[in-house]
Every structure is written in structure tokens, then in C-alpha cells.
Amino acid sequence: MTDHITAPHPSQPSAENSDSPARPGLSRRRLLQGTAAMGGLLAFGTAVSASTAPAFAATVSRPDIISAESWGATAPSGSLSRIDRRPGHLVIHHTTHENASDFSDEAAREVARLIQRNHKTNGWADTGQQFTVARGGQMLEGRQGSLTAVVDGTRFIEGAHAYGFNDQSVGIEVDGMYMSDLPTDAQWDSLVHLSAFICERYGIDVDNIIAHRDAPGAQTLCCGDAFYAKLPALRKEVRSALAHGVDAGPGTSRDYPTVRRGDEGDAVRRVQVTLTGIGHQPGAADGVYGQATEQAVREYQSAIGTGVDGVVGPRTWGALATHHAAGATVRSGDAGTEVEYLQRGLKASDGADLATDGIFGEQTQAAVKGFQSSRSLTSDGIAGPNTWGALKSAR
Ligand SMILES: [Zn+2]
């Protein structure tokens, strides 16, 4: 068995690998490399000692990762093992699924559900890998708890993606089969962003981004020959992202400039990717705001019931940034994905000076109150149906 062709992760045994100690065969050289990687985290400006949760990353904006809860994960069938230290490696996989041409959010969610079903059938407690990048570029949480863990940056949920190496690494499954084809452009961009974010949060040395085939003891062609040849390019782009920041998605205020016909750049591309995910047809995610993109923006604005002008300004950005939110009522003291969506929406629509850290503190409460007053809503600082409605409908 040399690849994932017949089933996801056939190179792994059927038993969950969570509780196994470091694989006896793990070489001393690897262990030393791991130690070097930990030393390397000192080179990152935002990384601090593992005993303290780092401040929100300054350079790499938090990617828009769809939580397992949001894509409809079923409960793990057994207990998941949390490791209270940082992983030293990031392992890249391909799923070997057919290269689908449905780039929608729904297709991404379905892939996440399919993987979970398959991996549970393998006898694993939950999805094997920590994260997934779908064909449309959507990033999704895999093994439950992984999103919260990486944001915290001091721990990880042990996966089942690289046998014998699961207690040393986190894994990303890039959906598709890449022996001769390559991931889509949207997938590549998301992979760079997600990898940079993971490396920054965990202080993983970029040289320790490896393909599954290069994990100790692995007997697989994963992540496919064509994709494998691109790993040096991936490391180079991640290194650049860590040095210069990533402007790939809603997460910081600079990601929400007003864009219109004739504009070009990452913000335009993010509009295109998001609209495609929602089911509109803005054309290729090429970062060029042409006629098809304008038409798709108009259709979106019409659908959410706001003024239709074909220009993505603060209110339309606010709707896009909160698109994935379920709209649960959140208030001071709450934390989690819904709070983060709320913060993004407030930043995008009101320019609120707010960390998108998913923690509902005083700043978030003040921003909610300000937003509510500006929309003539009851200014109680609690984000309920009316506040979400105003954000998601761009009113
Ligand atoms: Zn693999």
C-alpha cells in the first residue's frame, strides 16, 4: 500500500492512535529537530513561553475557519486526547477524493462530514486531521477542539493522520487527488494562510512543514507527486506570510476597504471567494473586480435586502464577514466562534477597533452598544436576533 488511493489514510492502522507514546522508531535526529523547532519559536515576535497564552497574532490574521459545530460534525465516538504542549511539525495531506468542481460552501461542509464518517468507520474517534482545506478554498476544523487549541497556541488535540507521529504534529488534509493535478488557486491561498497561522500560533519552524510521505515511518505517496513538488514553494510563501503578514481574509480592518468595479487585489478576491461560497457567480477568484463580480455583488445585496449599488462598502462587508455565523445570542463573558464572527462583522461594518479573538469582553460590548445605537436598536450590548439581523442584512 503506497498511497491513499483506495481509502483515506490506508497507511494507518485501524486502531485510534491517540494514546500511544512516541513511536519507538522515532529517530533521535527527529527528536533533536523537534527541540530545535521549539527553540526556533523565539524568532517569532508574537510567540511567548508555552505557559502563557500568546496575545492575538500581530502579523497573520486569523483565517475564516468553519468550525466542526458549524459544518455539522457528529459527537466523537470516544475521548479525544489533548496534548498540553505545542506540536513541532505540520503535516500536509491530500484526501485522494476526486477533484470536484463544486466550490460552494455546502460542498465544503459535505466533504468535512464525509471525512468524519469515513474516519469513524476506520475506528477512529473523530476526523483524523485537525484541519481541512476544501476545493473552493474553505478552511474547516477537523478533529473537534482543534480550532480553540490552535488559537490558544499552547496545546493541540492529538489526531490520527500520520501514524507514529500524531503526538508530534498537526495535519491539514487538502481535499482532492494531487498525483498529477494541483490544488485549486483558492485552496493554495487558503493553505498558505492556514499554514502561516498554525506556524505562528504554535511556533512551528517553517522547515517543519512536511508532506505526509516525509513523516517518520510513513509508507505513502501522500500528498501526491505533483503537490509534493510544490512543498518548497509552500514553505517559501508561508515564510513570506510570516514576515510580511497575510491579507487574505476578514480578520483585520485593513481587510475591509471599500471595493468597486475596476479595483484589484486581495480584498476583491476575498469578496469573490465568499460570494462563490454563498452560491453567487462572481467569476474566477482572480482579484479583479469586473462585470461578473459587480453583478454578483448586486445579486447578493438584493438577496440580503440592502441598497443595491454593486459597491462593497462597510455594510456589505459586515454581511459577508458574518455570513457563516449561526446568529446565536452572545453577551459579555461569552467566548467562541460566534463571538469572533460578531467581532468581524462589527469591525467591517463600523470600523470598530476590536480584536477578533472570539472573547466577548468590554471592548466587544462597547462596540455592540455603538453598533446598536447607530442602527436604532436597543443598546443593551447583547447581540441577539436584531443585532445579527442588522449585521447580516447590511442594514
Ligand atoms: Zn496523508
Residues whose N, C-alpha, C, O or C-beta is under 5 A from the ligand:
A	BS01	ZN	H93 H94 H161 H212 C222
